[in-house]
Amino acid sequence: MSAVANKATSTQIAVIGAGPGGYAAAFLAADRGMKVTLIDQDPNPGGVCLYRGCIPSKALLHMAKLIEEAKDAGRFGVSFGEPSVDLKRLREFKDSVVGKLTGGLGQLTKAREIDYIQGRATFMGPTRLEVDRTDGDKVEVRFRQAILATGSRPVNLPGFPDSPRVHDSTDSLELKTIPKRLLVVGGGYIGLELGSVYAALGSRVTVVEMLDTILAGADPDLIRPLAGKLKQRFENIFLGTKAGSIREMKSGLKVSFEGQQAPDKPMTFDAILVSVGRRPNSENLGLEKTAVQLDGKGFVQVDEQRRTAESTIWAIGDLVGQPMLAHKASHEAKVAVESIAGEKVAFEPLAIPAVVFTDPEIAWCGLTEIGAKEAGRKVTVTRFPWAASGRATTLGRDDGLTKLILEPETGRVLGMGITGPGAGELIAEGVLAIEMGAVAADLELTIHPHPTLSETVMEAAELFFERSTHIYKPKRKAKKQGDRG
């Protein structure tokens, strides 16, 4: 970290927040020859994603997957003993992953000669910041442009006791203990991912979700294989239900439930994980001393270039709204920097992929089937079941699915959804297809390697023309426009 010798400094671009959006912006600006100051409270760049989110959770999910696969290997005639979990070494592995990646970002910051200030920044005006450094000093930073990338934090629910037994996602990733019985409040991706980790480690997990489905927003056919697996791994999944009164007792947290699947009697848990969403970190930044505007939910309002109502300030990432995804923030970072550089750019992606890193994984991009119905938009949906995939069968994972959402007249790819191992890797082909304006014939004519799961994308495209090598369906409709055969 470079030291700030004086009580005041100046820079071209000040980036506030060093998560995947902030450090991507700072690095690109430096690569373009701009003088950059990057400000964050952590000792190195990385933000919530690397320190307390995406990366540590995926390290633990990898471990959970290993445990589940070892258990499942008995189906193939290979048996392992009960896993012995050394919690200290597991934490050390997780922390080493975080340390390696954040330390690497620190080295890249120095290599690019970015001035990194560890501390909290507050706007004193449209071109001036005050930074309370973690060493106790204060420094004034004057800038020509600033990029706000302060991210988000977990939502706290009212009515939950202020207790060390009540955790948010950050607490749960510390892995201090393995509760015998864990209640997960919220059936979104964070709750299901962390619930899967703790279930693999031996916790008896109950999930409670207010809505009638887990993973609201994902198509039901993509959710179905995961829901089947989670019913085996979790003790309970209560849908259309919420946690009511909570009493802290010596034996644990006694919780009563309300809703359509609520149990008749209260249940006692050793810990509760609250995972019901995130809120933007837009408070206490001194934004009232600028023209920056917030919406009713606290998100910073920006235009297509990610510029705020204050001409010198841009904002990116979770701070500006959904979807709250690291890769969306990184893309916005590029747009903001290029806008500052005077280029004609806009944030207008046709598809932003979403991935749930459970086992099986679920991934989707572009238009969903639910979204098409809500918009009253006519689409053609093709589904290739992994039971017809040779590679999926060799893996013992033939419950997966690959689906395409296509424009009926042209076969243009509007959306893709995948459930199964590696869905997060496979979805990139769908994102590229949508961005390039590809049609079903493009995917069909692209030679995919055999035997791989990627072939399921090709065969889903073949089904648009009512043919597929590994599925037989008698033709019932007229030949599609654009059919090459």
Number of C-alpha atoms within 10 A of each C-alpha: 15 12 9 15 8 9 12 14 14 17 16 15 26 29 30 28 27 28 26 25 31 31 28 22 31 32 23 17 25 19 12 12 9 17 19 26 24 24 27 27 18 19 15 25 30 28 24 22 17 20 23 18 15 15 19 24 25 17 18 24 22 15 17 22 17 13 18 16 12 16 16 15 13 11 9 8 7 10 12 11 7 9 12 7 11 9 14 11 10 15 18 12 15 20 16 13 17 20 16 11 17 20 16 14 18 19 15 15 22 13 10 17 17 21 20 25 25 23 22 20 27 18 19 19 15 20 20 21 25 21 23 18 18 15 8 7 11 18 19 19 21 22 22 15 20 29 27 26 30 29 30 20 16 15 15 15 11 6 10 16 14 9 11 9 17 17 18 19 21 17 14 22 19 14 16 11 11 17 20 15 21 25 29 26 25 24 25 18 20 24 26 25 22 24 29 25 25 25 24 22 21 16 21 20 24 22 25 24 25 19 16 14 18 26 22 14 12 20 15 15 17 22 19 16 20 21 17 11 13 22 12 9 19 20 16 15 22 25 20 17 21 21 22 14 15 17 13 17 10 8 9 16 24 16 18 18 20 16 17 13 16 19 13 9 9 16 16 19 21 20 22 26 23 22 23 21 17 14 18 21 18 20 10 11 18 16 19 13 13 19 15 21 15 17 10 6 10 16 20 27 19 20 12 14 24 26 24 24 17 15 14 19 26 27 31 31 30 25 23 27 20 10 14 19 19 20 16 21 26 19 19 26 32 23 24 27 28 19 18 22 12 9 12 10 16 16 16 10 13 16 20 16 20 20 19 19 24 25 24 23 22 28 25 30 24 22 20 22 25 13 14 15 11 9 9 9 10 14 20 16 19 20 21 25 20 20 16 18 23 18 19 21 13 10 9 14 15 19 18 27 25 30 26 31 28 23 18 15 12 15 24 22 29 26 25 31 30 30 30 25 20 17 25 19 12 21 25 18 14 25 22 14 21 22 16 12 12 17 19 27 20 16 21 20 11 11 10 16 9 10 12 12 22 20 22 27 27 22 27 28 31 21 22 24 23 20 16 17 9 14 16 10 10 8 10 7 8 8 13 14 11 13 13 8 5
